[in-house]
Amino acid sequence: MTTSYSPPDENTLGVSVGARARSRGATGTTGVAKALTQASQRGATLGTGYLGIGSAIISGAGALYGLVLFAARWDDYPSVLPAIVAWALFIVTFVATSVSLSVLGDRVPAWLFPVYLALLAAVVAFDFAAIWSLDNIGAHATSSMIAGFGLLFVVTFRPAREVLLATGVLAAAFIAAIVLTTPLTADTVPVQVGAVAIAVLPPAIGVYIVGGFRRMVQLELDRVLVQSTVSAPRFAVGMLASEELARLDLAAEELLNSVATGTTALPLAPKIASVAASLATELRLHLIEGRRETWLFHAVTESEILGKAVTLTDRGNLAGLLDPAQRDGLLSAAWLLVSDTAKPSATRTVQISVGPVAASAERLSANKIVVPIVITTTEIPRNRVDPAAWDSIRKVGRYSDSTENSSLRVDIECLVDNPAKQ
């Protein structure tokens, strides 16, 4: 930020971004953060439970497919007992994990996941033992190949890196077994590649889908929270500051009530007097902040997404003069411009510069002035801009755009009410 005041200590998702991030600790989270923390403790969150049901169904279908293959290849096994043990172990593991997820509330504890992986490893080992002497792993693998669907089953309940690490180990085991046992020819290579793909692709694709879904939900949640700023006064405290003010107000009321009822004697004890002085200081600071920060400042700095990609310059606090429709257009345009930059990047940014008002602008109308707004992007070319962004910019005012060094610059003439005439 190129303004003269400091950004808030947290964003809309409860992530500490300021000095308090180093001192507040885990006990000082806001209501938003607490909600997300509690949701995370329950395992599948923000709708991923429904993805978990889908992955369970796909895993079950994969297991049935493997059983059909196993039955079709029954006569090929030199000793069918290890293959039977592998399938029995896989089915027991799958059913037991399903029951535990129902009991534990859609979560796989840290201690249970290694046990689950160990059981899947045993399934792969027994299946390899059953088909090792056949010299064609890809053509005869069944339960070991379906172990990847077992990893897909837990993809919504464990971190992506853990599932991907287990998937990589499974792929390495298959490749090693194929190299050690199977003659690689033009006839056998496609079969081996197909077997490895069936084992590895389901969990890998599952991780990608779940990750994309979670990013989408986080983006939409952040946008909905920030969108409330479009109806805020010209100068106001942010969403998180409002929650902090409510907390301080409650503490002040409790202190005053204790004095009024005689629970706390007068004069106040030094410790209680210190608490009262701290409350008064914090309330005063919040009220002062509310007189010098605009809605756009809060929208940018309190957003987990915009705060990483957008730089705001508004020395005159002119963004507060925009009406709700213009605010919505400017904020929507910012969101659409950074929609391809949800992942932080030091080289792909959006700069929004508001003002200053030209000296001749007030002579255009007795009750209106033109506030110039310049939106400059870095490494976001014009052909990558969502068409809806232009409709949003049009709500703000007349605009012209230009391209320089594969980046976009938009100059907007925003017509607002003259504050001197109000």
N, C-alpha and C positions, 0 to 999 in steps of 0.2 A: 504494500500500500504506500502511496506517496502522500498520504494525508498526515496531519499533525497529531493524530491520536492513535492509540494502540488497539489492535484487534482483540476480540473477546478471547477468553481463556478456553472456550470449547466451541465446537461446531454443532450443527443440528443433530448429528448422530451421537453426541455425547463424547466425542474424542477431544481430549485435552490438547490445545494447540499453543497455549501461552505459558506464562511463568508458573501458573498453578499446576501445570502438567508435571512439574518437578517436585511440587511440595504437597499437593492435595492427597495423593495416594489413592488407594482403591476405595476408600470410604467416602470420598467427596463427589461421587458421580451424580449427574443430574437425573431427572426423571426419565428422560429419553435413554440415557446410558443404562439406567437400572432396568428399564424394560428390555433393552437389547441383551443385557447380561443375563437376565432371567430367562429370556427366550433361548439364548445359547446354552444355558444349563439344561434345558429340556431336550436338547439334541437337535432334531430336525426343526428348522425355524422358517418363519416367513413363507409358508406354503411349500417348503421342500418336503414336508411329510407326504404330500400328494405325489411328488416325484419318487419318494421312497416306495409308495405302493406300486407305482408303475414299474420301478426297477425290480421289485419283488416278483411281479407277474412275469416280466421278461426273463428273470432268472429261473423261475419255475418252468417256463416254456423251454428254455435252453436245457434244463435238466431232463425234461421229457424227451427232447430231441436226442440227448446223449444216451438215455436209456434205450431208445429205439435202435440207435447204432450199436449199443452193447448187445442187445438181443440178436441183431442181424449178424454180428461177428462172433457169436458164441462158439461156433465150431473152430474158429481160427486160433483160439488160445491154446498154447501147450499146457498151461495150468490155469484154470479159470478162477481158482480160489483167491489169488491176490486181487483180481479185478472185482470179484464180488465184495471183498473186504473194502476196496476203495469206494465202490458205490454205496455200500452200507454206511461207511463213515461219512460220505458226502451228504447223504440223506439225513442222517442223524444230526450232523452239524447244521444243516439248513433249517431243519425243524426246530432244533433247540435254540438257535439264534432268533428265529421268528417268535418263539414263545418268550424269550428273554426281552425282546424289544417291546412286546406287549406289556410285560410286567414292569419293566424299567421306564416306560414312557418314551418310546422312540429315541433311545440313545444307546450307544455302545460305549461302556466305560473303558478307560485306558487299560485296565487290567484284562478286560475280556477280549479286546482286539488282538493282542499277541496270541492268546489261546486259539482264537478263530483262525488266525493265519497259520499256526502250527498244525491245526487239524487239516486245513486245505493243503499244506505241504505234505502231510502224510497221505492224503488222497492222491496227489501227484506221484509220490514215491511208489505207492502200491500199484498204481496203474502202469507206471513205467516198468516196474518189476514183472508185471504180467505180460508185457508186449516186447520186452527188451530183445529177446531171442528171435523175434520175427523180422528184425532188421528193416523195419519201416514204421517209424514212430508216427508220422503224420497219417498214415493209412489206417492205423489201428487204435490210436488214442481216443478215449471216450471220456471217462471221468476226469482225467487230467486236463483235457481240452475244455471241459465244462467248468473247471475251477475258476476260470475268468468270470463266469457268470456269478460265481460266489462272491467275487470281489465287487461286481456290479451291485449286488444285493446291499452292501454296506456303504455305497458311494455317497449317500446323503447323510450318513451318520458320523463319518470320520473325515479329518482334513484331507484335502486333495493330495498333498505331498505324500501322505502315508499310503493312500491307495495306489498312486502312481509308482511309488517305490516297490510295493508288493507286485504290481503288474510287471515292472521291469525285471524283478527276480524270476517271475514265472516265465517271461519271455527268454531270459538267459538260460533257464533250466531246459526249456524246449530246444533251444538252439544247440546247447551242449549235447543233449541226448541225440538229436538228429545227426550232428557231426560225428559222434562216436559210434553210431549204430547203422545209419542209413546210407547206402551208396547214392550219391547225388548225381542223377542223370536227368535227361530232358523229360523223362516220364515221371520221376519221383519228386523233382523240385516243386512243381505246382501243388502237389498234395501236401508237402511239408509247409509251404508258404500259407496254404489255406488253413491248415491246422493251427499254426501260430497266430494267424489273423483272427480266427474264431476265439482263441484263448485270450488274446490281448486287446482286441478292439472294443468289446463291450465295456470293460471298466474305463478304458481311455476315453471313449465317447461319452460315457456317463459323467466322468469328471468334467469334461468340457461343457456339457449341457447344464449341469448343476451350477458350475461356476458362472456361466453366462446368466442363468436365472437369478442367482444371488446378486450379481452386479446390477441386473435390471431392476430388481426390487429395491436395492439400496439407492439407486439413482432416482427412482420414482418417489421413494419415501423422502429423500433429501429434497427433491423438488417440491413436493407437496408442503413440507414444512416451511421452506423458504418462500413459497408463493404467498403466504399469509402477509408478507411485508408490503404487498402492493396496496393494501388498505390502511396502512399505518399513517400516523400524522407525519408532517414534514420532519420534525425532530422527535425521536422516540427511543426508548430503550429497546434492545433486541429481545428475541424470544427467550433466550436463556437468562437474560437479565431480569425479565419479568418473573420468571420462576424464582430467581434469587431474591427479588424484592418481596415476593410473597412469603418466602422463608423468613426474611428479616422482619417483615410486618408481624408475622405470628410471634416471633421471639420478643418483639417490643410489646405486643399486647399482653403476653404472658407476664412480662416483667411489671408492666403498669398494673395489671390485675392483682398481682401478688402484693404490690404496695398498697393498692386501694383496699384490699381485704385484710390488711395487717399481717399477712404471712411474712412479708419482708419489712423489717423495721427501718424507720428513718432516724438518723441519717444512714445512708447505705453503707454497708461494709466496703472496704477498699476493693475486694475481689468483685463484688456485684457492681460497684461503681465503674470499675474498669470494663466490665461486660457492657454496661449501658453506654459508656463512651464509645466503645467499638461499634455497637449497633448504630449509634448516631452518625459516626464517621462513615460507615459503609452506606447508610441510607443517603447521606449527603453526596457521596461520590456517585452513586447511581443516578440521583436526580440531576447532577451536573452533566453526566454523560448523556443523559436523555436530551440535553439542550444543544448538543454539538455533533450528533451522529444521525445521518439520514437513513432512510429505509434501504437504499442501495448499498450503503456501507454494511449494514447488518446482513443483507441478502448475500453479499459476496463473502464476507469474512466468517459467517456462521454456517456456511455451506461446506460440506466435506468435498464436494466436486468442484464448485466454482472457486473455492478458496485456493485450490491448487493450480488452476489454469487461468484465472482472471485477475488482472491488475487494474485497480480503480484509481483515477486521479480526479478529484472533485474538491478543489481548495475552497471554492465558494459555497459548498453544500447546496448547489443548484439542483441536484437530482430530486430534492424534496419538493420542488415546484411542480413536478410532473403530476398529471392527474392519474387516477387508477388505470385507465385504459392505456395511457402512454407507458406507465410503469410495467404493466403486464406485457406490453409489446417489447420493451427493452429487455426485461428479464427473460422472456421466452426466446428472444434472439440470442442472448448470451448462452442459454441452455442448448439451443440448437447448434450454435457454433462450436461448443465444446463436447457435443455428443460423441464425436469420434475421438475425443481425448479424455475418456473417463479414467484411463490409466495416466498417472502423472508423467509429464515429460517436460524437461527443462527447455526444450526447443520449440514446442508447440503451445502457444499461449494466445490469449485474447486480452487486449488492452482497451479499456473504456475511459475516455477522457471527456469530462463534462465541463463546459465553459472554457474560458470566461466569456461573459456577455459583452458584445461589441458596444462601443459608446453610442453608435448611431441606432442601435436596435430598438431603443425605447421610442424613437420617433416613428416607428412603423405603425404603432397603434397606441391609443391612450391607455388601454387596459391589457395589452399583450406585449410580451417581449420574446425574442428568439434566443433560445439557449442552444448553442452549438454542441453537438455530441459527436465525437469521433471514435469509431470502433476500428481497431487495427489488429490484424491477426498475424501470427508468425507460423509459417509453414502450414497454413490452411488455405489452399488455393480456392479460387472462386467456384470451380466446377465441383468442389467437394461440399459446398454449402447446401444444406437442405432447402428446397424451394419454399417451405413454410417459413424459413427465417426471413425471407424478403417480405412476406405478408406481415410478420411481426414488426419488422423495422418500419414498414409503412404506417403502422399504428402510432409510431413515435412522432413521425413528421416526414417532410420531404427529404429525400436523400439522393446522394450520388455515390457511385462506387468506382474504384480504380484498382488496378493490380500492379504490384511492384515486387520483383524477386519472388514470384510464385506465392505471394501473400496478398491478402485482401485488405483494403481500406474503405470504410464507409463513413461518409460525412452526412450528418443528419441535422436539419434545421427544425428544432423542436419549439413549437409555439406554445407558450404557457402564460398563465395569468400573471400580470405584473404585481408583485407583492407590495409595491409602494402604493398601489391603488386600492388595496383591499382593506 
